[in-house]
Amino acid sequence: TQDYQIWIIDPAYPNPVNGGVFSTGPDGKIALPFKPDQPVTQATAFAISVEKKGGVPKAEGPIVLLGK
């Protein structure tokens, strides 16, 4: 009932930029090519949240990873 969603933190935007939705395979690994839904000029960090299946336009769920 849930998916992971990656977000790009860019100081040009007040909210994180959606980078796409993903889930893990049976072995727990993923390959995640992504395309942000807005132009990103400076990615200062990335975040991963747990969201409802299919993702959301603005982060709602808990952030499970945040890093540069």
mmJSON file of the N, C-alpha and C atoms, coordinates in Angstrom:
{"data_MODEL":{"atom_site":{
"group_PDB":["ATOM","ATOM","ATOM","ATOM","ATOM","ATOM","ATOM","ATOM","ATOM","ATOM","ATOM","ATOM","ATOM","ATOM","ATOM","ATOM","ATOM","ATOM","ATOM","ATOM","ATOM","ATOM","ATOM","ATOM","ATOM","ATOM","ATOM","ATOM","ATOM","ATOM","ATOM","ATOM","ATOM","ATOM","ATOM","ATOM","ATOM","ATOM","ATOM","ATOM","ATOM","ATOM","ATOM","ATOM","ATOM","ATOM","ATOM","ATOM","ATOM","ATOM","ATOM","ATOM","ATOM","ATOM","ATOM","ATOM","ATOM","ATOM","ATOM","ATOM","ATOM","ATOM","ATOM","ATOM","ATOM","ATOM","ATOM","ATOM","ATOM","ATOM","ATOM","ATOM","ATOM","ATOM","ATOM","ATOM","ATOM","ATOM","ATOM","ATOM","ATOM","ATOM","ATOM","ATOM","ATOM","ATOM","ATOM","ATOM","ATOM","ATOM","ATOM","ATOM","ATOM","ATOM","ATOM","ATOM","ATOM","ATOM","ATOM","ATOM","ATOM","ATOM","ATOM","ATOM","ATOM","ATOM","ATOM","ATOM","ATOM","ATOM","ATOM","ATOM","ATOM","ATOM","ATOM","ATOM","ATOM","ATOM","ATOM","ATOM","ATOM","ATOM","ATOM","ATOM","ATOM","ATOM","ATOM","ATOM","ATOM","ATOM","ATOM","ATOM","ATOM","ATOM","ATOM","ATOM","ATOM","ATOM","ATOM","ATOM","ATOM","ATOM","ATOM","ATOM","ATOM","ATOM","ATOM","ATOM","ATOM","ATOM","ATOM","ATOM","ATOM","ATOM","ATOM","ATOM","ATOM","ATOM","ATOM","ATOM","ATOM","ATOM","ATOM","ATOM","ATOM","ATOM","ATOM","ATOM","ATOM","ATOM","ATOM","ATOM","ATOM","ATOM","ATOM","ATOM","ATOM","ATOM","ATOM","ATOM","ATOM","ATOM","ATOM","ATOM","ATOM","ATOM","ATOM","ATOM","ATOM","ATOM","ATOM","ATOM","ATOM","ATOM","ATOM","ATOM","ATOM","ATOM","ATOM","ATOM","ATOM","ATOM","ATOM","ATOM"],
"id":[1,2,3,4,5,6,7,8,9,10,11,12,13,14,15,16,17,18,19,20,21,22,23,24,25,26,27,28,29,30,31,32,33,34,35,36,37,38,39,40,41,42,43,44,45,46,47,48,49,50,51,52,53,54,55,56,57,58,59,60,61,62,63,64,65,66,67,68,69,70,71,72,73,74,75,76,77,78,79,80,81,82,83,84,85,86,87,88,89,90,91,92,93,94,95,96,97,98,99,100,101,102,103,104,105,106,107,108,109,110,111,112,113,114,115,116,117,118,119,120,121,122,123,124,125,126,127,128,129,130,131,132,133,134,135,136,137,138,139,140,141,142,143,144,145,146,147,148,149,150,151,152,153,154,155,156,157,158,159,160,161,162,163,164,165,166,167,168,169,170,171,172,173,174,175,176,177,178,179,180,181,182,183,184,185,186,187,188,189,190,191,192,193,194,195,196,197,198,199,200,201,202,203,204],
"type_symbol":["N","C","C","N","C","C","N","C","C","N","C","C","N","C","C","N","C","C","N","C","C","N","C","C","N","C","C","N","C","C","N","C","C","N","C","C","N","C","C","N","C","C","N","C","C","N","C","C","N","C","C","N","C","C","N","C","C","N","C","C","N","C","C","N","C","C","N","C","C","N","C","C","N","C","C","N","C","C","N","C","C","N","C","C","N","C","C","N","C","C","N","C","C","N","C","C","N","C","C","N","C","C","N","C","C","N","C","C","N","C","C","N","C","C","N","C","C","N","C","C","N","C","C","N","C","C","N","C","C","N","C","C","N","C","C","N","C","C","N","C","C","N","C","C","N","C","C","N","C","C","N","C","C","N","C","C","N","C","C","N","C","C","N","C","C","N","C","C","N","C","C","N","C","C","N","C","C","N","C","C","N","C","C","N","C","C","N","C","C","N","C","C","N","C","C","N","C","C","N","C","C","N","C","C"],
"label_atom_id":["N","CA","C","N","CA","C","N","CA","C","N","CA","C","N","CA","C","N","CA","C","N","CA","C","N","CA","C","N","CA","C","N","CA","C","N","CA","C","N","CA","C","N","CA","C","N","CA","C","N","CA","C","N","CA","C","N","CA","C","N","CA","C","N","CA","C","N","CA","C","N","CA","C","N","CA","C","N","CA","C","N","CA","C","N","CA","C","N","CA","C","N","CA","C","N","CA","C","N","CA","C","N","CA","C","N","CA","C","N","CA","C","N","CA","C","N","CA","C","N","CA","C","N","CA","C","N","CA","C","N","CA","C","N","CA","C","N","CA","C","N","CA","C","N","CA","C","N","CA","C","N","CA","C","N","CA","C","N","CA","C","N","CA","C","N","CA","C","N","CA","C","N","CA","C","N","CA","C","N","CA","C","N","CA","C","N","CA","C","N","CA","C","N","CA","C","N","CA","C","N","CA","C","N","CA","C","N","CA","C","N","CA","C","N","CA","C","N","CA","C","N","CA","C","N","CA","C","N","CA","C","N","CA","C","N","CA","C"],
"label_alt_id":[null,null,null,null,null,null,null,null,null,null,null,null,null,null,null,null,null,null,null,null,null,null,null,null,null,null,null,null,null,null,null,null,null,null,null,null,null,null,null,null,null,null,null,null,null,null,null,null,null,null,null,null,null,null,null,null,null,null,null,null,null,null,null,null,null,null,null,null,null,null,null,null,null,null,null,null,null,null,null,null,null,null,null,null,null,null,null,null,null,null,null,null,null,null,null,null,null,null,null,null,null,null,null,null,null,null,null,null,null,null,null,null,null,null,null,null,null,null,null,null,null,null,null,null,null,null,null,null,null,null,null,null,null,null,null,null,null,null,null,null,null,null,null,null,null,null,null,null,null,null,null,null,null,null,null,null,null,null,null,null,null,null,null,null,null,null,null,null,null,null,null,null,null,null,null,null,null,null,null,null,null,null,null,null,null,null,null,null,null,null,null,null,null,null,null,null,null,null,null,null,null,null,null,null],
"label_comp_id":["THR","THR","THR","GLN","GLN","GLN","ASP","ASP","ASP","TYR","TYR","TYR","GLN","GLN","GLN","ILE","ILE","ILE","TRP","TRP","TRP","ILE","ILE","ILE","ILE","ILE","ILE","ASP","ASP","ASP","PRO","PRO","PRO","ALA","ALA","ALA","TYR","TYR","TYR","PRO","PRO","PRO","ASN","ASN","ASN","PRO","PRO","PRO","VAL","VAL","VAL","ASN","ASN","ASN","GLY","GLY","GLY","GLY","GLY","GLY","VAL","VAL","VAL","PHE","PHE","PHE","SER","SER","SER","THR","THR","THR","GLY","GLY","GLY","PRO","PRO","PRO","ASP","ASP","ASP","GLY","GLY","GLY","LYS","LYS","LYS","ILE","ILE","ILE","ALA","ALA","ALA","LEU","LEU","LEU","PRO","PRO","PRO","PHE","PHE","PHE","LYS","LYS","LYS","PRO","PRO","PRO","ASP","ASP","ASP","GLN","GLN","GLN","PRO","PRO","PRO","VAL","VAL","VAL","THR","THR","THR","GLN","GLN","GLN","ALA","ALA","ALA","THR","THR","THR","ALA","ALA","ALA","PHE","PHE","PHE","ALA","ALA","ALA","ILE","ILE","ILE","SER","SER","SER","VAL","VAL","VAL","GLU","GLU","GLU","LYS","LYS","LYS","LYS","LYS","LYS","GLY","GLY","GLY","GLY","GLY","GLY","VAL","VAL","VAL","PRO","PRO","PRO","LYS","LYS","LYS","ALA","ALA","ALA","GLU","GLU","GLU","GLY","GLY","GLY","PRO","PRO","PRO","ILE","ILE","ILE","VAL","VAL","VAL","LEU","LEU","LEU","LEU","LEU","LEU","GLY","GLY","GLY","LYS","LYS","LYS"],
"label_asym_id":["A","A","A","A","A","A","A","A","A","A","A","A","A","A","A","A","A","A","A","A","A","A","A","A","A","A","A","A","A","A","A","A","A","A","A","A","A","A","A","A","A","A","A","A","A","A","A","A","A","A","A","A","A","A","A","A","A","A","A","A","A","A","A","A","A","A","A","A","A","A","A","A","A","A","A","A","A","A","A","A","A","A","A","A","A","A","A","A","A","A","A","A","A","A","A","A","A","A","A","A","A","A","A","A","A","A","A","A","A","A","A","A","A","A","A","A","A","A","A","A","A","A","A","A","A","A","A","A","A","A","A","A","A","A","A","A","A","A","A","A","A","A","A","A","A","A","A","A","A","A","A","A","A","A","A","A","A","A","A","A","A","A","A","A","A","A","A","A","A","A","A","A","A","A","A","A","A","A","A","A","A","A","A","A","A","A","A","A","A","A","A","A","A","A","A","A","A","A","A","A","A","A","A","A"],
"label_entity_id":["1","1","1","1","1","1","1","1","1","1","1","1","1","1","1","1","1","1","1","1","1","1","1","1","1","1","1","1","1","1","1","1","1","1","1","1","1","1","1","1","1","1","1","1","1","1","1","1","1","1","1","1","1","1","1","1","1","1","1","1","1","1","1","1","1","1","1","1","1","1","1","1","1","1","1","1","1","1","1","1","1","1","1","1","1","1","1","1","1","1","1","1","1","1","1","1","1","1","1","1","1","1","1","1","1","1","1","1","1","1","1","1","1","1","1","1","1","1","1","1","1","1","1","1","1","1","1","1","1","1","1","1","1","1","1","1","1","1","1","1","1","1","1","1","1","1","1","1","1","1","1","1","1","1","1","1","1","1","1","1","1","1","1","1","1","1","1","1","1","1","1","1","1","1","1","1","1","1","1","1","1","1","1","1","1","1","1","1","1","1","1","1","1","1","1","1","1","1","1","1","1","1","1","1"],
"label_seq_id":[1,1,1,2,2,2,3,3,3,4,4,4,5,5,5,6,6,6,7,7,7,8,8,8,9,9,9,10,10,10,11,11,11,12,12,12,13,13,13,14,14,14,15,15,15,16,16,16,17,17,17,18,18,18,19,19,19,20,20,20,21,21,21,22,22,22,23,23,23,24,24,24,25,25,25,26,26,26,27,27,27,28,28,28,29,29,29,30,30,30,31,31,31,32,32,32,33,33,33,34,34,34,35,35,35,36,36,36,37,37,37,38,38,38,39,39,39,40,40,40,41,41,41,42,42,42,43,43,43,44,44,44,45,45,45,46,46,46,47,47,47,48,48,48,49,49,49,50,50,50,51,51,51,52,52,52,53,53,53,54,54,54,55,55,55,56,56,56,57,57,57,58,58,58,59,59,59,60,60,60,61,61,61,62,62,62,63,63,63,64,64,64,65,65,65,66,66,66,67,67,67,68,68,68],
"pdbx_PDB_ins_code":[null,null,null,null,null,null,null,null,null,null,null,null,null,null,null,null,null,null,null,null,null,null,null,null,null,null,null,null,null,null,null,null,null,null,null,null,null,null,null,null,null,null,null,null,null,null,null,null,null,null,null,null,null,null,null,null,null,null,null,null,null,null,null,null,null,null,null,null,null,null,null,null,null,null,null,null,null,null,null,null,null,null,null,null,null,null,null,null,null,null,null,null,null,null,null,null,null,null,null,null,null,null,null,null,null,null,null,null,null,null,null,null,null,null,null,null,null,null,null,null,null,null,null,null,null,null,null,null,null,null,null,null,null,null,null,null,null,null,null,null,null,null,null,null,null,null,null,null,null,null,null,null,null,null,null,null,null,null,null,null,null,null,null,null,null,null,null,null,null,null,null,null,null,null,null,null,null,null,null,null,null,null,null,null,null,null,null,null,null,null,null,null,null,null,null,null,null,null,null,null,null,null,null,null],
"Cartn_x":[0.814,0.0,0.85,2.197,3.068,4.231,4.797,5.986,6.984,8.239,9.243,9.221,9.552,9.606,10.873,11.603,12.84,12.567,13.207,13.043,14.407,14.484,15.716,15.54,16.483,16.431,17.226,16.519,17.119,16.679,17.619,17.264,16.385,16.301,15.478,13.975,13.617,12.204,11.877,10.67,10.289,10.032,9.7,9.439,10.386,10.683,11.525,10.918,11.775,11.346,11.178,10.042,9.742,10.691,11.372,12.265,11.713,10.575,9.951,9.663,8.939,8.479,9.209,9.527,10.174,9.848,10.097,9.99,11.213,11.467,12.63,12.251,13.233,13.036,13.094,12.887,12.914,14.244,15.333,16.641,16.936,15.988,16.157,16.948,17.318,18.114,17.237,17.719,17.03,18.05,17.615,18.322,17.306,17.665,16.675,17.113,16.873,17.052,15.861,16.095,14.966,15.085,13.943,13.867,12.984,13.546,12.747,11.587,10.504,9.362,9.475,10.584,10.904,12.402,12.855,14.296,15.055,16.128,16.947,18.295,18.676,19.955,21.014,20.578,21.523,20.912,21.32,20.85,21.757,21.235,22.044,21.87,20.8,20.557,19.484,19.387,18.342,17.625,16.341,15.568,14.716,14.443,13.535,12.453,11.207,10.074,9.239,8.408,7.446,6.103,5.532,4.285,3.243,2.013,0.968,1.333,0.822,1.116,0.923,1.912,1.838,2.467,2.763,3.425,2.489,3.065,2.322,3.043,2.332,2.988,3.844,3.538,4.271,4.475,5.681,5.998,5.003,4.472,3.518,3.995,4.604,4.991,6.31,6.691,7.94,9.165,10.163,11.438,12.255,12.706,13.465,14.952,15.322,16.736,16.904,17.949,18.263,19.773,20.291,21.741,22.163,23.45,24.008,24.532],
"Cartn_y":[-1.212,0.0,1.266,1.107,2.275,2.109,3.237,3.278,4.23,4.098,5.092,6.172,7.396,8.496,9.287,9.622,10.393,11.869,12.705,14.16,14.801,15.861,16.619,17.952,18.271,19.546,20.562,21.568,22.64,23.954,24.791,26.05,26.982,26.746,27.601,27.368,26.262,25.923,25.844,26.282,26.221,24.787,23.866,22.474,21.575,20.388,19.451,19.11,18.862,18.536,17.02,16.598,15.187,14.572,13.497,12.79,11.46,11.059,9.818,8.843,7.797,6.776,5.477,4.702,3.414,2.452,1.189,0.159,-0.738,-1.523,-2.396,-3.758,-4.436,-5.789,-6.78,-8.056,-9.081,-9.14,-8.742,-8.749,-7.441,-6.494,-5.217,-4.189,-4.496,-3.577,-2.882,-1.713,-0.974,-0.319,0.005,0.909,2.001,3.239,4.318,5.435,5.274,6.442,7.364,8.633,9.522,10.807,11.438,12.734,13.629,14.682,15.589,16.193,16.496,17.088,18.604,19.184,20.603,20.691,21.723,21.851,22.058,21.327,21.455,22.024,23.143,23.762,23.487,23.226,22.968,21.964,20.722,19.697,19.723,20.229,20.312,19.082,18.315,17.088,16.272,15.019,14.124,13.549,13.283,12.68,11.56,10.567,9.49,9.423,9.403,9.309,8.077,7.684,6.602,7.273,7.012,7.664,6.63,7.099,6.187,5.665,4.511,3.849,4.819,4.91,5.804,7.159,7.502,8.768,9.939,11.052,12.277,13.469,14.56,15.727,16.517,16.409,17.122,16.136,16.072,15.101,15.172,14.01,13.908,12.928,11.821,10.738,10.989,10.041,10.199,10.108,10.934,10.894,9.764,8.805,7.669,7.783,8.708,8.921,10.35,11.012,12.373,12.487,12.901,13.012,13.811,14.087,14.871,13.985],
"Cartn_z":[0.0,0.0,0.0,0.018,0.054,-0.919,-1.322,-2.158,-1.519,-1.918,-1.56,-2.631,-2.227,-3.177,-2.899,-3.978,-3.809,-4.095,-3.295,-3.388,-3.515,-4.321,-4.486,-3.772,-2.906,-2.193,-3.015,-3.527,-4.321,-3.679,-3.229,-2.562,-3.402,-4.712,-5.569,-5.346,-4.678,-4.48,-2.989,-2.608,-1.189,-0.709,-1.628,-1.282,-2.064,-1.538,-2.285,-3.639,-4.624,-5.983,-6.098,-6.619,-6.799,-7.823,-7.419,-8.33,-8.792,-8.259,-8.698,-7.574,-7.93,-7.003,-7.314,-6.279,-6.506,-5.38,-5.638,-4.608,-4.726,-3.721,-3.74,-4.308,-4.867,-5.365,-4.212,-4.49,-3.444,-2.694,-3.37,-2.721,-1.985,-2.013,-1.332,-2.109,-3.358,-4.168,-5.211,-5.655,-6.713,-7.634,-8.808,-9.703,-9.986,-9.746,-9.819,-10.746,-12.046,-12.909,-12.661,-12.476,-12.195,-12.978,-13.154,-13.821,-12.957,-12.388,-11.559,-12.348,-11.647,-12.34,-12.483,-11.994,-12.192,-12.475,-13.187,-13.432,-12.114,-11.922,-10.714,-11.128,-10.51,-10.838,-9.779,-8.537,-7.46,-6.487,-6.578,-5.646,-4.416,-3.309,-2.095,-1.215,-1.438,-0.677,-1.379,-0.961,-1.447,-0.236,-0.379,0.698,0.12,0.939,0.56,1.621,1.172,2.089,1.757,2.693,2.478,2.231,1.053,0.654,0.237,0.048,-0.423,-1.811,-2.164,-3.435,-4.592,-5.47,-6.615,-6.388,-5.135,-4.837,-4.657,-4.265,-3.986,-4.616,-4.914,-5.51,-4.513,-3.226,-2.18,-1.026,-0.476,0.571,1.723,2.099,3.214,4.271,3.815,4.717,5.414,6.273,7.017,6.1,6.388,5.691,6.331,5.525,6.044,5.728,4.851,4.531,4.047,4.52,4.088,4.044,2.898,2.788,1.58,1.513,0.406,-0.667],
"occupancy":[1.0,1.0,1.0,1.0,1.0,1.0,1.0,1.0,1.0,1.0,1.0,1.0,1.0,1.0,1.0,1.0,1.0,1.0,1.0,1.0,1.0,1.0,1.0,1.0,1.0,1.0,1.0,1.0,1.0,1.0,1.0,1.0,1.0,1.0,1.0,1.0,1.0,1.0,1.0,1.0,1.0,1.0,1.0,1.0,1.0,1.0,1.0,1.0,1.0,1.0,1.0,1.0,1.0,1.0,1.0,1.0,1.0,1.0,1.0,1.0,1.0,1.0,1.0,1.0,1.0,1.0,1.0,1.0,1.0,1.0,1.0,1.0,1.0,1.0,1.0,1.0,1.0,1.0,1.0,1.0,1.0,1.0,1.0,1.0,1.0,1.0,1.0,1.0,1.0,1.0,1.0,1.0,1.0,1.0,1.0,1.0,1.0,1.0,1.0,1.0,1.0,1.0,1.0,1.0,1.0,1.0,1.0,1.0,1.0,1.0,1.0,1.0,1.0,1.0,1.0,1.0,1.0,1.0,1.0,1.0,1.0,1.0,1.0,1.0,1.0,1.0,1.0,1.0,1.0,1.0,1.0,1.0,1.0,1.0,1.0,1.0,1.0,1.0,1.0,1.0,1.0,1.0,1.0,1.0,1.0,1.0,1.0,1.0,1.0,1.0,1.0,1.0,1.0,1.0,1.0,1.0,1.0,1.0,1.0,1.0,1.0,1.0,1.0,1.0,1.0,1.0,1.0,1.0,1.0,1.0,1.0,1.0,1.0,1.0,1.0,1.0,1.0,1.0,1.0,1.0,1.0,1.0,1.0,1.0,1.0,1.0,1.0,1.0,1.0,1.0,1.0,1.0,1.0,1.0,1.0,1.0,1.0,1.0,1.0,1.0,1.0,1.0,1.0,1.0],
"B_iso_or_equiv":[0.0,0.0,0.0,0.0,0.0,0.0,0.0,0.0,0.0,0.0,0.0,0.0,0.0,0.0,0.0,0.0,0.0,0.0,0.0,0.0,0.0,0.0,0.0,0.0,0.0,0.0,0.0,0.0,0.0,0.0,0.0,0.0,0.0,0.0,0.0,0.0,0.0,0.0,0.0,0.0,0.0,0.0,0.0,0.0,0.0,0.0,0.0,0.0,0.0,0.0,0.0,0.0,0.0,0.0,0.0,0.0,0.0,0.0,0.0,0.0,0.0,0.0,0.0,0.0,0.0,0.0,0.0,0.0,0.0,0.0,0.0,0.0,0.0,0.0,0.0,0.0,0.0,0.0,0.0,0.0,0.0,0.0,0.0,0.0,0.0,0.0,0.0,0.0,0.0,0.0,0.0,0.0,0.0,0.0,0.0,0.0,0.0,0.0,0.0,0.0,0.0,0.0,0.0,0.0,0.0,0.0,0.0,0.0,0.0,0.0,0.0,0.0,0.0,0.0,0.0,0.0,0.0,0.0,0.0,0.0,0.0,0.0,0.0,0.0,0.0,0.0,0.0,0.0,0.0,0.0,0.0,0.0,0.0,0.0,0.0,0.0,0.0,0.0,0.0,0.0,0.0,0.0,0.0,0.0,0.0,0.0,0.0,0.0,0.0,0.0,0.0,0.0,0.0,0.0,0.0,0.0,0.0,0.0,0.0,0.0,0.0,0.0,0.0,0.0,0.0,0.0,0.0,0.0,0.0,0.0,0.0,0.0,0.0,0.0,0.0,0.0,0.0,0.0,0.0,0.0,0.0,0.0,0.0,0.0,0.0,0.0,0.0,0.0,0.0,0.0,0.0,0.0,0.0,0.0,0.0,0.0,0.0,0.0,0.0,0.0,0.0,0.0,0.0,0.0],
"pdbx_formal_charge":[null,null,null,null,null,null,null,null,null,null,null,null,null,null,null,null,null,null,null,null,null,null,null,null,null,null,null,null,null,null,null,null,null,null,null,null,null,null,null,null,null,null,null,null,null,null,null,null,null,null,null,null,null,null,null,null,null,null,null,null,null,null,null,null,null,null,null,null,null,null,null,null,null,null,null,null,null,null,null,null,null,null,null,null,null,null,null,null,null,null,null,null,null,null,null,null,null,null,null,null,null,null,null,null,null,null,null,null,null,null,null,null,null,null,null,null,null,null,null,null,null,null,null,null,null,null,null,null,null,null,null,null,null,null,null,null,null,null,null,null,null,null,null,null,null,null,null,null,null,null,null,null,null,null,null,null,null,null,null,null,null,null,null,null,null,null,null,null,null,null,null,null,null,null,null,null,null,null,null,null,null,null,null,null,null,null,null,null,null,null,null,null,null,null,null,null,null,null,null,null,null,null,null,null],
"auth_seq_id":[1,1,1,2,2,2,3,3,3,4,4,4,5,5,5,6,6,6,7,7,7,8,8,8,9,9,9,10,10,10,11,11,11,12,12,12,13,13,13,14,14,14,15,15,15,16,16,16,17,17,17,18,18,18,19,19,19,20,20,20,21,21,21,22,22,22,23,23,23,24,24,24,25,25,25,26,26,26,27,27,27,28,28,28,29,29,29,30,30,30,31,31,31,32,32,32,33,33,33,34,34,34,35,35,35,36,36,36,37,37,37,38,38,38,39,39,39,40,40,40,41,41,41,42,42,42,43,43,43,44,44,44,45,45,45,46,46,46,47,47,47,48,48,48,49,49,49,50,50,50,51,51,51,52,52,52,53,53,53,54,54,54,55,55,55,56,56,56,57,57,57,58,58,58,59,59,59,60,60,60,61,61,61,62,62,62,63,63,63,64,64,64,65,65,65,66,66,66,67,67,67,68,68,68],
"auth_comp_id":["THR","THR","THR","GLN","GLN","GLN","ASP","ASP","ASP","TYR","TYR","TYR","GLN","GLN","GLN","ILE","ILE","ILE","TRP","TRP","TRP","ILE","ILE","ILE","ILE","ILE","ILE","ASP","ASP","ASP","PRO","PRO","PRO","ALA","ALA","ALA","TYR","TYR","TYR","PRO","PRO","PRO","ASN","ASN","ASN","PRO","PRO","PRO","VAL","VAL","VAL","ASN","ASN","ASN","GLY","GLY","GLY","GLY","GLY","GLY","VAL","VAL","VAL","PHE","PHE","PHE","SER","SER","SER","THR","THR","THR","GLY","GLY","GLY","PRO","PRO","PRO","ASP","ASP","ASP","GLY","GLY","GLY","LYS","LYS","LYS","ILE","ILE","ILE","ALA","ALA","ALA","LEU","LEU","LEU","PRO","PRO","PRO","PHE","PHE","PHE","LYS","LYS","LYS","PRO","PRO","PRO","ASP","ASP","ASP","GLN","GLN","GLN","PRO","PRO","PRO","VAL","VAL","VAL","THR","THR","THR","GLN","GLN","GLN","ALA","ALA","ALA","THR","THR","THR","ALA","ALA","ALA","PHE","PHE","PHE","ALA","ALA","ALA","ILE","ILE","ILE","SER","SER","SER","VAL","VAL","VAL","GLU","GLU","GLU","LYS","LYS","LYS","LYS","LYS","LYS","GLY","GLY","GLY","GLY","GLY","GLY","VAL","VAL","VAL","PRO","PRO","PRO","LYS","LYS","LYS","ALA","ALA","ALA","GLU","GLU","GLU","GLY","GLY","GLY","PRO","PRO","PRO","ILE","ILE","ILE","VAL","VAL","VAL","LEU","LEU","LEU","LEU","LEU","LEU","GLY","GLY","GLY","LYS","LYS","LYS"],
"auth_asym_id":["A","A","A","A","A","A","A","A","A","A","A","A","A","A","A","A","A","A","A","A","A","A","A","A","A","A","A","A","A","A","A","A","A","A","A","A","A","A","A","A","A","A","A","A","A","A","A","A","A","A","A","A","A","A","A","A","A","A","A","A","A","A","A","A","A","A","A","A","A","A","A","A","A","A","A","A","A","A","A","A","A","A","A","A","A","A","A","A","A","A","A","A","A","A","A","A","A","A","A","A","A","A","A","A","A","A","A","A","A","A","A","A","A","A","A","A","A","A","A","A","A","A","A","A","A","A","A","A","A","A","A","A","A","A","A","A","A","A","A","A","A","A","A","A","A","A","A","A","A","A","A","A","A","A","A","A","A","A","A","A","A","A","A","A","A","A","A","A","A","A","A","A","A","A","A","A","A","A","A","A","A","A","A","A","A","A","A","A","A","A","A","A","A","A","A","A","A","A","A","A","A","A","A","A"],
"auth_atom_id":["N","CA","C","N","CA","C","N","CA","C","N","CA","C","N","CA","C","N","CA","C","N","CA","C","N","CA","C","N","CA","C","N","CA","C","N","CA","C","N","CA","C","N","CA","C","N","CA","C","N","CA","C","N","CA","C","N","CA","C","N","CA","C","N","CA","C","N","CA","C","N","CA","C","N","CA","C","N","CA","C","N","CA","C","N","CA","C","N","CA","C","N","CA","C","N","CA","C","N","CA","C","N","CA","C","N","CA","C","N","CA","C","N","CA","C","N","CA","C","N","CA","C","N","CA","C","N","CA","C","N","CA","C","N","CA","C","N","CA","C","N","CA","C","N","CA","C","N","CA","C","N","CA","C","N","CA","C","N","CA","C","N","CA","C","N","CA","C","N","CA","C","N","CA","C","N","CA","C","N","CA","C","N","CA","C","N","CA","C","N","CA","C","N","CA","C","N","CA","C","N","CA","C","N","CA","C","N","CA","C","N","CA","C","N","CA","C","N","CA","C","N","CA","C","N","CA","C","N","CA","C","N","CA","C","N","CA","C"],
"pdbx_PDB_model_num":[1,1,1,1,1,1,1,1,1,1,1,1,1,1,1,1,1,1,1,1,1,1,1,1,1,1,1,1,1,1,1,1,1,1,1,1,1,1,1,1,1,1,1,1,1,1,1,1,1,1,1,1,1,1,1,1,1,1,1,1,1,1,1,1,1,1,1,1,1,1,1,1,1,1,1,1,1,1,1,1,1,1,1,1,1,1,1,1,1,1,1,1,1,1,1,1,1,1,1,1,1,1,1,1,1,1,1,1,1,1,1,1,1,1,1,1,1,1,1,1,1,1,1,1,1,1,1,1,1,1,1,1,1,1,1,1,1,1,1,1,1,1,1,1,1,1,1,1,1,1,1,1,1,1,1,1,1,1,1,1,1,1,1,1,1,1,1,1,1,1,1,1,1,1,1,1,1,1,1,1,1,1,1,1,1,1,1,1,1,1,1,1,1,1,1,1,1,1,1,1,1,1,1,1]
}}}
